[in-house]
């Protein structure tokens, strides 16, 4: 190997090692009374669907895979989680006004029916997040019933 290539490789390895010390803060807060799962208490199978397919990016309880400990992958995941929580954060469901709760419940069904959520990039790395037609139907039935219940309150 020529000298220039060796030095370039050493510099790249050095940079890779140094960036490992710059990791984003973890999104690992415990559930609160405002959490959607606490507020609405869905059946266990629906709670599992939400946790497996939605909660990593749309709550304060992310499950981190092994590769999330490696920078720059950790930076990408952090940005993805922050963007997801900006759209909707199920951990703050109870803090929403009644109309916003109803709208969110309707949007859950719309997003999964259209195949917009979970994101294809997320599914590639988390096969258990892929929703079956039956799971989508169950999630939609539940979210629509909850939205109707909230409308009546």
Helices and strands as residue ranges (DSSP letters): H 3-19, H 36-40, H 44-53, H 55-58, G 66-69, H 73-87, G 90-95, H 98-114, H 120-125, G 127-129, H 133-152
